[in-house]
Amino acid sequence: MSPAKIEEDHRRGFIVPIGGAEDKEGDVRVLRRFLEVSGGKRARVVIIPTASSLEDTGSRYEKLFKKLGAYEAKSLPIVTRADAARDEWLKYLDHASAVFVTGGNQLRLSTILGGTPMATAIRRANARGVSVGGTSAGAAILSEHMIAQGQEGNTPKAGLVTLAPGFGLTNRFVFDQHFRQRDRLGRLLTALAYNPFAVGVGLDEDTAAFIDADSKLSVVGAGGITIVDGAGLEHSSIAETRDGQTVSMTNVRVHVLIEGGSFDLTTRTASP
């Protein structure tokens, strides 16, 4: 699933994956920044709570975004694929300045929203300038290739990760969340062993990557972001390795960035 074509005289909106467990009661810096790039006090936020099994997830984010100053925050309780084709809910995307996808189970997102008019509308909205963010499972699904599930550990191993199609807002990054908290370096490396074209982005909790229209990533939040760049990959043994065995990878670059740090996809350079 590739990104939608950018409309004439438009710039793509921000893509904002968040590592989960973002602060909602202190300085709330990640969500405040998300509103800032989405219109500030004029922001109209559409919330997609589909990944969550809790009935009040959508309403909690409605209250939170309104408290932070959003002009409007509307949750769309999409629980079936038919819901994702409802005209009255799709129309909310026409006037939105931001879309926010909550956490939960990313396979609920892919199976309920994948290939639906709502998923198409979100891609098109981002292409005309609407910011699209997501936390935890909502972060994982933003890219073309989504890490659907996998095991913990620092070492890449064949079969360690399962990939599934995401929303396709970008095909240049693969996102993983709760990164250091759940020891997920191995599964991100494994994902890149399959697809070294992409750049791996490991997001710590309460930390976000703000990716602008020029594919420059900036870090906001209390933790760090691990960038795994496989552009110079010289060797990967993934094709010959049986499930459960360690994968050999050479010349992979790794950067760890904290708030204020950035990564430029065009030049493949990281700045502290």
N, C-alpha and C positions, 0 to 999 in steps of 0.2 A: 504494500500500500504506500504509494508515493505521495509527497506533499502536493496540495492543490496549486494550480497555477496562480501566480500573483496577478491580481487585476491591475489594469493600467492606472497609473498615478497613485498606486497604493504601495505601502511597505508591509511586509509580513509582521504580525504582532509578536510580542514576546512569547517564548516557550519557557515555562517555569516549573520544572520538576522539583519537588520537595521530598526530603528523605524520610518524612513521617514524624509524628510526635512534635509538630511545630508548636511553639509557645502560643498559648491562647489567653493568658492571664497576666503576663508581665509586660515587657515592652512590645511584644508581638511584632518584632521587626520584620520577619519574613512576610507575613500577611499584609502588614502596612506597606511594605515596598511593592507587593503585588498590586495593591490598590493604586499606588502612585503611578505605576506604569500603565494602568488601565483606566485612567481618567480622573483619579482622585475623588473629589466630592461629586463629580459627575458620573462616576462609575456605575454601570448597570451590570451586575454579576449574575450569571446563570450558574446554578450549582447542580452538579450531577452526582447524586449519592448512591448510585446503582451498586457500587462495590460493597457497600456496607449492608449488614443484616440487621442493623439497628434502625428502628422506625424514626427516631428523632434526629438522625445525623443531619439530614437536610435542614431541618428547622434550626438546629444549633448553629450551623454555618450562616444561615440567614441572619440570625440575631447578631452573630459575631461581626459579619461584614457591615451590617447597618450601624453597629456600635462604633466601628472604625471609621464611619463617615461615608459609606457608599450611598449613592442616591437611591439605588434599588438593589435588592438581592432576592432572587427567586429560585427556589429549589424545584426541580422537575423529578418527581418520584417514579423514575422509569424502572419497572420491575419485569417487563416482558418485552419481547421484540416488537410486538404490536404497539406498545407505548412509545417506542423509539421512532414510530412513523406518524404520530399524531400531529396533525397540521397546527393545532393551536399551540403545541409546545415547540414545534419547529420555528414558529413565528417569533418566539422570544429571542432566538439567535439573530434575527434580523436587526434587533435594536440593542443587542448586548455589546458591551465594551470588554467583557471578560467572561471566560468560562472556567469554572473550578471543579475538578473531579476529586471526590473524596477518597479516603482510604478504605481498605477492606480486602476483598478477594479479587485479584486482577482477572481471574478466569470468569468471574461473574461479568466483569466489564466486557471481555472479549466475546463471550458467548451471547450476551444480551444485546450489546451495541454493535459488534463487528458486522460490517456490511450493511448497516441500516441507514436510512435517510438522516438520522441524528448524527452518526459518525461522519457522514459526508458533509453535513452542515457545519460541524465543528472544524473540519479541515478547511472549508471554504471561508469560514469566519476568520480563522487565523491568517489566511492568505490576504485578506482585505484589511488586516490591522488589529484584529481582536486578540488580546492576550489570552493564552490558554495555559492554565496551571493545574497541577495535581499533586496530591500528597500520598506517599506510600504506594499503594496499588495504583492510585491515580497518576503517579509519576511514571511508573513502569510502562503504562500503556500509551504514553504520548508519542513514542518513537515508532518507526516502522517495524522493528524487531523488538518484541517484548520478552523479557525474562519472566516466564510464567511460573516457574518453580525450580527449586534446586536445593542442594545440600550446603551446609556450612563448611568452612575450612579455607586455608590460605593457598592450597596447592591445586592447580588445574588438573582435573581428571576427566577422562572421557565419560560421558553420560551424567556428569555432575549437574547439568543444567538442561532445562526444557525451554525451548523458544516457541513463541506463538505470535501471530500478527497483532500489531498494535494499531493505534489510530493513524499513524503515518504522517504526523506533523513534521517530522524530520527523518531522513534516512542516513544521517551522518553520525548520530549518537545512539548508544544503548544505555539505558538508565537502570541502576540498581539502588535500592533504598535500604534504610536501617543498616548502613554499610559496615561501619566498624563495630556497631553494637551487636551485630549478628554474624560477624566474621565471614564476609561474603566476597573477599578478594578472589578466591579460587573459582567461584562460579562466574564472576565477571571475566576473568582471564579465559575460562573455558568458552564462554560466549564469543569472545574475540578470536579464539583459535578457529572457530567455525567461520567467522566473518571478520577478518582483519581490516576490512574497508572502514568499519565504524570506529568511533572513539568511545571507549567505555567511561561512564561517569558514575562513580560510586558516591552516593549521597548519605552523609551522616544525618542522624535525626536533628530536627530543628535547624536544618541547613538547606538552602535552595541554590539552584543554578539559574540565573537569569540570562537566557540566550536571546540575543537581539537579531534584527533582520540581517545583519552582516555576519552571523554565526560566531559572534564573540560571546563567550560565556563569562559571567561575573558572579562571584560568590557572595552570598548574604546569609548570615546566621551564626549560630553559636558553635558549630562544629567545623568539620572540614569536608572537602570534596577530593576524592582520589580520581585523577585522570589517568586512564590507561590507553596509550596511543600505540596502535599496532601498525602504523604506516610503514615503519622500517622493518617489519617482521621478516627475518631471513629464513626461518625454519619453524614449522609446526608439525608435530607428529600425529595430529588428531586423526588423520585418515588411516593410519596403521595401528592405532591404539584401541585395545578392547575396553569395554565399559569397566569402570572402576580403577583402571590403570592411570598412572600419572602421565600428563601430556608434556612433551618437551617444546619450549618456545624460546627463541633467541632474538635478541635485539628489540625487545619491547621496552618502550619508555614509560615511566611512571612519574607523575607529579602529584604532590599533595598541597592543596591550596586552602587557605582560610579566608575569612571575610576581607574583601578588598582585592583578593587575588583574581586573576583572569586567565583565560585560555582562548587564543585566537585560532579558530579552525583553519582559516585560510593559510596562515603562515606556520601552523603547528607549533606555536610558541606559547609558553606559560610565563606569567609575570606574577611575582609575589605581591 
